[in-house]
Amino acid sequence: MITRSIAISALIVAVSLPLHAQEQEYDCTACKDTGKIVCHICKARQGLWCSECASRYACPFCSGIGWILCTSCGGEDAKAELTFLLEQRDKRDKIGQAVGTNLRCIETAWFRLFTDIDHRKAHQYALILETYAEKYNATFGNEPKDKLWKDKCDVYLFQPRKAFVKFAVTVDGRPEAAGSGGYSYPSPAGPLIVLFNESRTDDDTLRTIIHELAHVFLAVYHGDSTLPVWVHEGIAQRFEFTHKPETSRRKEAARRIREALNAGKLMPLRELAEVKFGPADNLPYAAAWSAIDFLMTTDKPAFVKWVKLMKEGQDQHKAFEAAFARPLGAASRAWRAQLGKQK
């Protein structure tokens, strides 16, 4: 296989040269004795690594990857990591060629972000990914940095929409996703999130990242069972809106809820739990957000218990009674009563 042979060839070059020569040519204090160049943009957050930042230190031992093998971090582990990084570089370059763009890679503790957008802006998005992974983890009761997938979550953020479409159709084999604003799918080995930046504001892109990451997290969190769609969408929308509560999308969702309530068209939660969510009907999404926000705000421990019970395979209605000590219908009436008090 070509990718494997390139990696092995580069590795042979790397390990056949004395490590002390590397130390003489480069100041190993630059890598904080970890063997990794710290990004000059994100140097305050250890663990972030960027192919573009690292390229300024273009290391002949790692064929331009930018990671340094020094005397304090050499050995078999470092060699294996170098092989893996070379394979990731080949993967990045091949996908970039397939969709017609040049990708850089920013790696964090949880993610690998492959993107062709502005370098500094890409670091901002990488930080948002890391921040919300930790936030979802903390919200649902896991230990910080608890790994939910074995490797890392790959995120592809393309500037032109045509690159996103080409990736979905030709690389990922998902032509049905080409017309979407972004998509994701989970895998215990390593989930995938794909989206584009063209014709979007920074806030639009950030919201999409937060929303899709919620779907990935909930899919792999605490068991193999699938959460109901309204719970999935409600949680994703809640975190999306919490990022910037003043967003116009949140205000629009609140307006839809008020109008539906006043017109007697706001469905109770038992009906919302069974409804099919279509792309053209925004009311179920708004109702899911509003209901989930109400439940999480009024009793967060019970809400987390409810989600865990459903992920363990329990029916959503029985799990709700076990977690909240009241049926879903009673919670629905309380939710509607609170909405009626709002202006």
C-alpha positions in Angstrom: 0.0 0.0 0.0 1.5 3.4 -1.0 0.6 5.2 2.2 2.2 2.6 4.3 5.4 2.4 2.2 5.8 6.2 2.4 5.5 6.2 6.2 7.9 3.3 6.6 10.5 4.9 4.2 10.3 8.1 6.2 10.5 6.3 9.4 13.7 4.5 8.3 15.3 7.8 7.5 14.2 9.2 10.9 15.5 6.3 13.1 18.7 5.7 11.1 20.1 9.1 12.0 21.5 9.7 15.5 19.1 11.5 17.8 21.8 13.7 19.3 22.3 15.3 15.8 18.7 16.4 16.0 19.3 17.9 19.4 22.3 19.8 18.1 20.3 21.3 15.2 17.2 22.2 17.2 16.7 23.5 20.7 14.8 20.7 22.4 13.4 23.1 25.0 11.1 24.3 22.2 9.1 21.0 22.5 8.9 21.2 26.3 10.5 17.8 26.5 7.5 16.2 25.0 8.7 15.7 21.4 6.0 18.0 20.1 6.3 21.6 18.8 3.9 23.8 20.7 1.7 25.8 18.3 2.7 29.5 18.4 -1.0 30.4 18.4 -2.3 27.9 21.0 0.9 27.6 23.1 -1.0 28.3 26.2 -3.0 25.1 25.8 -0.7 22.1 25.9 -1.8 19.2 23.7 -2.8 21.2 20.6 -0.7 20.6 17.5 -1.0 22.2 14.1 0.6 21.1 10.8 0.9 24.6 9.6 2.5 26.0 12.9 4.8 23.0 13.0 5.9 23.4 9.4 8.0 26.4 10.3 10.3 24.0 12.2 10.4 21.6 9.2 12.3 18.7 10.6 14.3 16.5 8.2 13.8 13.6 10.7 10.0 13.6 10.3 9.7 14.7 6.6 8.1 18.0 7.3 5.5 16.8 9.9 7.1 19.2 12.3 7.3 16.9 15.4 10.7 16.5 16.9 12.3 13.3 18.1 14.7 14.5 20.8 16.8 12.5 23.3 14.2 12.9 26.1 11.3 11.6 24.1 12.8 9.1 21.7 12.3 5.4 21.8 9.8 3.0 20.4 6.7 5.0 21.4 8.0 8.1 19.6 8.8 6.0 16.5 5.3 4.5 16.5 3.8 8.0 16.9 5.9 9.3 14.0 4.7 6.5 11.8 1.1 7.3 12.7 1.6 11.0 12.0 3.0 10.3 8.6 0.0 8.2 7.8 -2.3 11.0 8.9 -0.4 13.4 6.7 -0.9 11.1 3.7 -4.5 10.8 4.5 -4.9 14.6 4.7 -3.1 15.2 1.4 -5.0 12.5 -0.5 -8.4 13.8 0.7 -7.4 17.3 -0.1 -6.5 16.3 -3.7 -9.7 14.3 -4.0 -11.9 17.4 -3.2 -9.6 20.0 -4.8 -8.3 21.9 -1.8 -5.3 22.0 0.5 -6.0 20.9 4.0 -4.1 21.6 7.2 -4.5 19.5 10.4 -5.0 20.8 13.9 -4.9 18.0 16.5 -6.3 18.4 20.0 -6.8 15.9 22.9 -10.2 14.8 21.4 -10.1 15.8 17.7 -8.3 16.1 14.4 -9.6 19.1 12.5 -8.8 18.9 8.8 -9.6 22.2 7.2 -8.7 24.8 4.5 -10.2 27.8 6.2 -8.1 30.7 7.6 -5.4 29.4 9.9 -6.2 31.5 13.0 -9.9 31.0 12.6 -9.3 27.3 12.4 -7.6 27.4 15.8 -10.7 29.1 17.2 -12.9 26.3 15.9 -10.6 23.6 17.3 -10.8 25.3 20.7 -14.6 25.3 20.5 -14.6 21.6 19.7 -12.4 20.8 22.6 -14.4 23.1 25.0 -17.7 21.6 24.1 -16.5 18.0 24.3 -15.5 18.8 27.8 -18.8 20.6 28.5 -20.9 17.6 27.3 -18.8 15.3 29.3 -19.2 17.4 32.4 -22.9 17.9 31.9 -23.7 14.2 31.7 -21.5 13.1 34.6 -18.4 11.7 33.1 -14.9 12.4 34.3 -13.1 15.2 32.5 -11.2 13.9 29.4 -12.9 10.6 29.7 -12.5 9.0 26.3 -15.7 8.1 24.6 -14.0 6.9 21.4 -10.8 4.9 21.0 -9.0 7.2 18.6 -10.0 10.8 17.9 -13.0 12.4 16.2 -12.1 13.5 12.7 -13.7 16.8 11.7 -13.6 18.1 8.1 -14.4 21.8 7.8 -14.3 22.9 4.1 -14.4 26.5 3.1 -16.1 26.0 -0.3 -19.4 24.1 -0.3 -18.3 22.3 -3.5 -15.5 20.6 -1.5 -18.0 19.5 1.1 -20.3 18.0 -1.6 -17.4 16.3 -3.3 -16.2 14.8 0.0 -19.7 13.5 0.9 -20.3 12.0 -2.6 -16.9 10.7 -3.7 -14.8 10.2 -0.5 -17.4 9.3 2.1 -19.9 7.6 -0.2 -22.9 9.5 1.3 -24.6 11.4 -1.6 -27.7 11.8 0.5 -25.7 14.1 2.8 -24.5 16.4 0.0 -27.6 18.7 0.3 -27.3 19.2 4.0 -25.6 21.9 6.0 -23.4 19.4 7.7 -23.5 15.8 8.9 -22.0 13.5 11.4 -22.0 9.8 12.4 -20.7 8.1 15.4 -18.2 5.2 15.8 -16.6 4.0 19.0 -13.3 3.8 17.0 -13.5 7.4 15.9 -16.6 9.5 14.9 -16.8 11.9 11.9 -18.2 15.4 11.6 -18.3 17.1 8.1 -19.4 20.7 7.3 -18.6 23.7 5.2 -18.0 27.4 5.9 -19.0 29.1 2.6 -21.8 31.7 2.9 -21.9 31.3 6.6 -21.1 33.7 9.4 -18.6 32.6 12.1 -21.5 32.1 14.5 -23.4 29.9 12.0 -20.3 27.7 11.7 -19.8 27.6 15.4 -23.4 26.6 16.0 -23.3 23.8 13.4 -20.1 22.5 15.1 -21.7 22.5 18.5 -24.9 21.0 17.2 -23.3 18.1 15.3 -20.9 17.4 18.1 -23.9 17.0 20.5 -25.3 14.3 18.2 -22.0 12.5 18.1 -21.5 12.6 21.8 -25.1 11.4 22.6 -24.7 8.5 20.1 -21.6 7.1 21.8 -22.4 8.1 25.4 -23.3 5.5 28.1 -24.5 2.5 26.2 -25.5 1.4 22.7 -29.2 2.3 22.7 -30.4 5.2 20.5 -32.1 8.2 22.2 -35.5 9.4 20.8 -35.1 12.0 18.0 -36.8 14.8 20.0 -34.3 14.3 22.9 -31.4 14.3 20.5 -32.5 17.4 18.7 -33.6 19.2 21.9 -30.2 18.7 23.6 -28.3 19.7 20.4 -30.4 22.9 20.0 -30.1 23.8 23.7 -26.3 23.7 23.7 -26.3 25.5 20.3 -28.5 28.3 21.7 -26.7 28.4 25.1 -23.4 29.3 23.2 -25.0 32.7 22.2 -28.4 33.1 23.8 -29.0 36.4 21.9 -28.9 34.6 18.5 -31.7 35.3 16.1 -32.4 31.6 15.7 -33.1 31.2 19.4 -35.5 34.2 19.3 -37.2 32.8 16.2 -37.7 29.4 18.0 -39.1 31.1 21.1 -41.5 33.1 18.8 -42.7 29.9 17.1 -43.4 28.3 20.5 -45.4 31.3 21.8 -47.5 31.5 18.6 -48.2 27.7 18.6 -49.2 27.9 22.3 -51.5 30.8 21.8 -53.1 29.1 18.7 -53.6 25.8 20.6 -51.2 24.1 18.2 -48.4 23.3 20.6 -48.3 19.5 21.0 -48.0 17.8 24.4 -44.7 16.0 25.1 -46.3 12.5 24.5 -47.1 13.5 21.0 -43.7 15.3 20.4 -42.0 12.0 21.6 -43.6 10.2 18.6 -43.5 12.9 15.9 -41.3 12.5 12.8 -38.9 15.4 12.4 -38.9 16.7 8.8 -36.5 19.3 7.4 -39.3 21.7 6.3 -41.2 21.7 9.7 -39.4 23.9 12.3 -42.0 23.7 15.0 -41.0 20.2 16.4 -37.4 21.3 16.6 -38.4 24.5 18.5 -40.7 22.5 20.8 -37.9 19.9 21.5 -35.5 22.7 22.4 -38.0 24.4 24.7 -39.1 21.2 26.4 -35.5 19.9 26.9 -34.4 23.3 28.2 -37.3 23.3 30.7 -36.5 19.7 31.9 -32.7 20.4 32.2 -33.3 23.7 34.0 -35.8 22.4 36.5 -34.1 19.1 37.5 -30.7 18.5 35.8 -29.8 15.4 37.9 -33.1 13.7 37.0 -32.6 14.7 33.4 -29.1 13.1 33.3 -30.5 10.0 34.9 -33.3 9.8 32.3 -30.8 10.0 29.5 -28.7 7.3 31.0 -31.6 5.0 31.5 -32.7 5.4 27.9 -29.1 4.8 26.7 -29.2 1.6 28.8 -32.3 0.5 26.8 -35.3 1.5 28.9 -38.4 2.9 27.2 -38.4 6.7 27.3 -41.8 6.9 29.2 -40.8 4.4 31.9 -37.4 5.9 32.2 -38.9 9.3 32.6 -41.1 8.2 35.6 -38.1 6.4 37.2 -35.9 9.5 36.9 -38.4 12.4 37.5 -40.9 10.5 39.8 -43.8 11.7 37.7 -45.1 10.8 34.2 -44.2 12.7 31.1 -47.7 14.0 30.9 -47.4 15.8 34.2 -44.1 17.4 33.1 -45.7 18.4 29.8 -48.4 20.3 31.7 -45.8 22.0 33.9 -43.8 23.0 30.8 -46.9 24.5 29.1 -47.9 26.3 32.2 -44.5 27.9 32.5 -44.6 29.0 28.8 -48.0 30.6 29.5 -46.4 32.8 32.2 -43.7 34.1 29.8 -44.3 37.3 27.9 
